[in-house]
Amino acid sequence: MKKSIYLFIAGALVVASCAKRTEESAAPLDSATVASAPVETKAGNTDYKPAFEGQTRIASVTTTTPYEGTMLDSSLVRPWGIAALPDGRFIVTEKGGTMRIVAATGKPGEPIAGVPKVNSEGQGGLLGITLDPAFDQNRMVYWAFSEPLPAGNLTAVAKGKLSADEKKLEGVTVIYRATPAYKGTLHYGGRVKFAKDGNLFVSTGERSDLETRPQAQDINSGLGKVIRITTDGKPAAGNPFEGKPNARPELWSYGHRNVQGIAFHPVTGDLWETEFGPRGGDELNRPEAGKNYGWPTITYGIEYSGKKVGDSIQQKVDMEQPVYYWDPVISPSGITFYSGDAIPEWKNNLFISSLSGMHICRIVIENNKVVGEERLLAGEEQRFRDITQGVDGALYAVTDQGRIYKIAKK
């Protein structure tokens, strides 16, 4: 069945059914100028004041180009990461430890052999995935996972070559481990992406517990960090802590809580990331080399219990402010920038897969500031886990409930 939503400037008419949702506007207006009240209407968890205008609850925008979100398939099992193959198919990780190739139609293939054992308890499992930029020649795949070790669990990065028959991964090697290991099952981060220079960026979490939180501020720990390594897992040359005592040379930035989204701006090449806050305080950051992003010293959220986090401060010298934050949370997971041509008003916009928010969040960025926000596919009531752009220029998103969606011009 199909679900269609026709959006007009003055309002919206909703026609419900089950598997497809369409959105279009009455006039081809520039979405960056068609702004109205913020998309968030619920009360925040705090009365904290933003550090600058536009840091939260920016005006909403509405896509004017007719587009549709189509559910292609619903038989995946808790998919976590998706990457586009050069031929239009996808390679997808499932939380329980399975990796599959998914057809352009959305139909999943059989499990690929050779994936190392994962600890899938809690927030662990087989996590983010990316392809070598030269995949056409070398067939190399890189992924993050929660690795079980005698001392506990940690975020690890592995690589392997997809066999010619696509049935197994060959020469699998764990190239990096975000130590120390910890006997917990939360906040692994877990995205891995290639930069234009051929190095890998990896995100980690601070493992959530009060015991491990301080390590987000410790530059001699792999927890709560954005990490930059070579394809062999070595610290990349030119990293900010290279050669400094009591600091890990693989670190790019620190003071992060649980980074599940990383992506590179198509024009500037800048790295952007999204991370989970506690109750309130989800963040969008543009992490720069060597900078401190504050957790758990500063935050725009509170504990899940309702208590304040630490000294309950939001700003501190030498700690970076988020470019944008959400309160209440949307639970931002995988992210991608749109670089296609089919929907010009989406050009260079950031798309965020939202878990508790149950929508795809579109963020319009100008001069490194957020100037507009929109919610897509909210009527599907899905926990969106990851999103990527396919070789056809459309966006593809996977959900915790096992669905894969295609979002494209109508």
ZAMARGU-4260 file (C-alpha; in steps of 0.2 Angstrom, whole numbers, plus 5000, padded with zeros to 4 digits):
<rodrens>
0) 5000/5000/5000 | 5005/5018/4999 | 5005/5033/5010 | 5005/5051/5002 | 5006/5068/5010
5) 5004/5083/5000 | 5012/5099/5008 | 5006/5116/5004 | 5013/5133/5010 | 4997/5136/5020
10) 4995/5119/5027 | 4996/5100/5024 | 4983/5087/5019 | 4987/5070/5025 | 4981/5054/5016
15) 4986/5039/5026 | 4990/5021/5020 | 5005/5009/5023 | 5021/5009/5013 | 5024/5025/5003
20) 5024/5043/5008 | 5025/5058/4996 | 5027/5076/4999 | 5026/5090/4987 | 5023/5109/4988
25) 5011/5121/4979 | 5025/5132/4972 | 5043/5130/4968 | 5050/5142/4982 | 5067/5143/4989
30) 5066/5132/5005 | 5080/5142/5013 | 5068/5157/5013 | 5052/5148/5017 | 5054/5148/5035
35) 5042/5147/5050 | 5041/5141/5068 | 5053/5128/5074 | 5049/5110/5071 | 5050/5106/5089
40) 5035/5111/5099 | 5038/5101/5115 | 5045/5109/5131 | 5063/5106/5134 | 5070/5096/5149
45) 5080/5112/5155 | 5079/5131/5154 | 5097/5132/5149 | 5100/5147/5138 | 5109/5144/5121
50) 5126/5152/5119 | 5121/5161/5103 | 5106/5165/5093 | 5101/5150/5082 | 5110/5137/5092
55) 5094/5127/5095 | 5076/5128/5089 | 5080/5136/5072 | 5066/5141/5061 | 5058/5127/5051
60) 5060/5125/5032 | 5049/5115/5020 | 5055/5106/5004 | 5046/5113/4989 | 5052/5100/4976
65) 5040/5085/4975 | 5049/5070/4983 | 5044/5053/4990 | 5050/5041/5003 | 5047/5023/4998
70) 5049/5008/5009 | 5059/4995/4998 | 5060/4981/5010 | 5057/4976/5029 | 5066/4960/5031
75) 5083/4966/5038 | 5086/4962/5056 | 5091/4978/5066 | 5102/4986/5053 | 5115/4998/5059
80) 5126/5004/5045 | 5124/5006/5026 | 5136/5010/5013 | 5133/5011/4994 | 5142/4999/4982
85) 5148/5006/4965 | 5135/4996/4956 | 5120/5003/4965 | 5118/4990/4978 | 5122/4992/4996
90) 5132/4983/5010 | 5123/4983/5027 | 5128/4978/5044 | 5116/4971/5056 | 5118/4974/5075
95) 5118/4955/5079 | 5134/4952/5069 | 5128/4949/5051 | 5134/4958/5036 | 5124/4957/5020
100) 5123/4964/5002 | 5107/4972/4998 | 5100/4974/4980 | 5095/4991/4974 | 5077/4985/4976
105) 5080/4983/4994 | 5081/4964/4995 | 5094/4958/5007 | 5106/4944/5002 | 5113/4930/5012
110) 5125/4933/5027 | 5143/4936/5022 | 5155/4925/5031 | 5171/4930/5040 | 5164/4944/5051
115) 5173/4943/5068 | 5163/4939/5084 | 5154/4954/5091 | 5146/4958/5108 | 5128/4963/5103
120) 5122/4966/5121 | 5115/4983/5125 | 5121/4996/5112 | 5135/4984/5105 | 5136/4974/5089
125) 5141/4976/5071 | 5141/4995/5069 | 5147/5007/5056 | 5153/5002/5038 | 5163/5011/5024
130) 5171/5006/5008 | 5189/5009/5002 | 5188/5024/4990 | 5197/5012/4978 | 5185/4998/4981
135) 5183/4995/4962 | 5201/4989/4962 | 5204/4982/4979 | 5187/4977/4986 | 5192/4982/5004
140) 5178/4985/5017 | 5181/4993/5034 | 5169/4992/5049 | 5167/4996/5067 | 5161/4983/5080
145) 5160/4980/5099 | 5173/4968/5102 | 5172/4956/5117 | 5189/4954/5126 | 5194/4946/5143
150) 5195/4964/5151 | 5178/4969/5144 | 5172/4976/5128 | 5178/4990/5117 | 5175/4999/5100
155) 5186/4991/5087 | 5189/4994/5068 | 5192/4979/5056 | 5195/4978/5037 | 5193/4964/5025
160) 5192/4960/5006 | 5176/4955/4999 | 5178/4939/4989 | 5175/4939/4971 | 5159/4928/4974
165) 5154/4940/4987 | 5151/4926/5000 | 5165/4930/5012 | 5177/4943/5019 | 5196/4938/5016
170) 5211/4942/5026 | 5201/4950/5040 | 5211/4961/5052 | 5207/4971/5067 | 5217/4987/5064
175) 5212/4998/5079 | 5205/4996/5097 | 5199/5011/5107 | 5206/5005/5123 | 5204/5004/5138
180) 5191/4989/5137 | 5177/4991/5149 | 5164/4978/5156 | 5149/4988/5150 | 5137/4988/5135
185) 5134/5006/5131 | 5141/5021/5121 | 5152/5013/5108 | 5151/5027/5095 | 5155/5016/5080
190) 5155/5026/5064 | 5170/5025/5052 | 5172/5035/5036 | 5186/5039/5024 | 5192/5057/5022
195) 5198/5064/5005 | 5216/5061/5010 | 5213/5042/5012 | 5214/5042/5031 | 5200/5035/5042
200) 5190/5044/5054 | 5182/5034/5068 | 5170/5039/5082 | 5170/5032/5100 | 5159/5034/5115
205) 5164/5036/5133 | 5155/5020/5138 | 5141/5030/5148 | 5144/5025/5166 | 5150/5038/5179
210) 5166/5028/5181 | 5171/5030/5163 | 5164/5047/5158 | 5180/5057/5164 | 5190/5048/5150
215) 5181/5058/5137 | 5192/5072/5144 | 5208/5061/5145 | 5219/5063/5130 | 5227/5047/5135
220) 5211/5037/5132 | 5202/5031/5117 | 5185/5034/5125 | 5174/5048/5120 | 5184/5053/5105
225) 5185/5056/5086 | 5200/5047/5080 | 5210/5048/5064 | 5220/5033/5058 | 5228/5026/5042
230) 5221/5010/5034 | 5233/5000/5044 | 5226/5007/5060 | 5241/5018/5064 | 5240/5037/5069
235) 5238/5048/5054 | 5252/5060/5051 | 5249/5078/5056 | 5237/5073/5070 | 5236/5087/5084
240) 5243/5076/5098 | 5257/5069/5088 | 5273/5069/5098 | 5265/5076/5114 | 5268/5067/5131
245) 5254/5057/5139 | 5243/5059/5124 | 5237/5047/5111 | 5243/5052/5093 | 5228/5045/5085
250) 5216/5057/5093 | 5208/5071/5082 | 5196/5079/5095 | 5190/5074/5112 | 5176/5078/5125
255) 5163/5068/5116 | 5149/5058/5124 | 5143/5045/5111 | 5146/5050/5092 | 5136/5039/5080
260) 5136/5051/5065 | 5151/5057/5055 | 5151/5065/5038 | 5161/5076/5027 | 5154/5092/5019
265) 5155/5090/5000 | 5162/5107/4997 | 5173/5112/5012 | 5178/5094/5016 | 5175/5098/5034
270) 5171/5084/5046 | 5154/5086/5055 | 5147/5074/5069 | 5132/5071/5079 | 5132/5064/5096
275) 5119/5059/5109 | 5116/5070/5124 | 5108/5063/5140 | 5091/5070/5143 | 5092/5085/5131
280) 5108/5091/5124 | 5110/5081/5108 | 5124/5090/5098 | 5129/5094/5080 | 5148/5098/5080
285) 5161/5102/5067 | 5176/5095/5076 | 5192/5103/5073 | 5209/5096/5077 | 5214/5095/5095
290) 5199/5104/5101 | 5189/5099/5117 | 5170/5097/5115 | 5166/5098/5133 | 5158/5082/5139
295) 5155/5079/5153 | 5160/5096/5160 | 5148/5106/5149 | 5131/5100/5142 | 5114/5106/5138
300) 5106/5091/5145 | 5102/5083/5162 | 5104/5065/5169 | 5090/5053/5164 | 5086/5053/5182
305) 5082/5072/5181 | 5097/5077/5191 | 5110/5089/5185 | 5125/5083/5176 | 5141/5088/5186
310) 5141/5107/5190 | 5127/5110/5177 | 5137/5122/5167 | 5135/5125/5148 | 5150/5136/5144
315) 5168/5135/5149 | 5184/5143/5142 | 5194/5132/5130 | 5178/5120/5128 | 5169/5121/5111
320) 5151/5125/5109 | 5140/5114/5098 | 5135/5122/5082 | 5117/5116/5086 | 5109/5106/5100
325) 5092/5098/5103 | 5081/5098/5119 | 5071/5087/5120 | 5082/5074/5111 | 5080/5067/5093
330) 5094/5054/5096 | 5104/5057/5081 | 5113/5042/5073 | 5120/5040/5056 | 5122/5056/5045
335) 5126/5061/5027 | 5127/5076/5016 | 5117/5077/5000 | 5127/5081/4985 | 5115/5076/4972
340) 5107/5087/4958 | 5089/5080/4958 | 5083/5091/4972 | 5093/5107/4971 | 5087/5115/4988
345) 5094/5100/4997 | 5112/5103/4990 | 5125/5102/5004 | 5111/5100/5017 | 5114/5087/5031
350) 5102/5073/5034 | 5102/5065/5051 | 5094/5048/5055 | 5084/5050/5071 | 5080/5036/5083
355) 5069/5042/5097 | 5063/5057/5086 | 5058/5044/5073 | 5061/5055/5057 | 5075/5060/5045
360) 5081/5077/5051 | 5086/5089/5037 | 5098/5103/5042 | 5102/5118/5031 | 5119/5125/5035
365) 5126/5142/5029 | 5143/5148/5034 | 5145/5134/5047 | 5128/5139/5055 | 5112/5130/5055
370) 5098/5141/5047 | 5084/5129/5045 | 5077/5112/5050 | 5064/5100/5043 | 5058/5083/5048
375) 5055/5070/5034 | 5046/5053/5035 | 5040/5057/5053 | 5023/5048/5048 | 5033/5031/5046
380) 5036/5030/5065 | 5052/5022/5063 | 5069/5023/5072 | 5080/5028/5058 | 5098/5021/5062
385) 5108/5026/5047 | 5107/5035/5030 | 5118/5037/5015 | 5117/5043/4997 | 5117/5030/4983
390) 5126/5031/4967 | 5109/5036/4959 | 5109/5052/4969 | 5094/5046/4980 | 5095/5045/4999
395) 5094/5028/5007 | 5090/5025/5026 | 5088/5010/5037 | 5078/5008/5053 | 5080/4998/5069
400) 5064/4989/5064 | 5072/4982/5049 | 5066/4993/5035 | 5076/5001/5021 | 5069/5017/5013
405) 5073/5026/4997 | 5070/5045/4997 | 5071/5053/4980 | 5063/5066/4968 | 5045/5061/4964
</rodrens>
